[in-house]
């Protein structure tokens, strides 16, 4: 089987929670590192063919859910599996307001059991609120229900905050619903 066929995303529409990129876990664990790249296709090829990672999922956008309505973040992403449920997330540079200038590492993400409790605990320990730029919407990074849209949409709850040195941290809690 060619690398191209091995790296294709499986076309299943509905996924069980344990088969998702954002699946339920038992405790805090490093889930992914997010990078902004200038050429997504070249980067996918490099990470799959050059480093042996597997293309796991492609998402068209993140949809925020608030007060019965949805709002788009305007940022696409690709998840490359780096083994044992760990991922590198690639975003096209310049894709949406979340794209940083300069250094390509955007954030690290931790999977947690309860995003609301983890967020509160992190703030108590010196973390700081962080306003996430979302087109036509204000969001201060507090816990929010979202759906990553694409061929296999995935619901989850997430929050963003800054660590004591200004590092950007995503906390996420996987949804067990379909």
Buried (B, 14 or more C-beta within 10 A) or exposed (E): EEEEEEBEBEEEEEBEBEEBBBBBBEEEEEBBBBBBBEEBEEBBBBBBEEEEBBBBBBBBBBBBBEEEEEBBBBBBBBBBBBEEBBBBBBBBBEBBEBBEEEEBEBBBBBBBEEBBEBBBEBBEEEBEEBEBBBEEBEBEBBBBBBBBBBBBBBBBBBBBBBBEEEEBBBBBBBBEEE
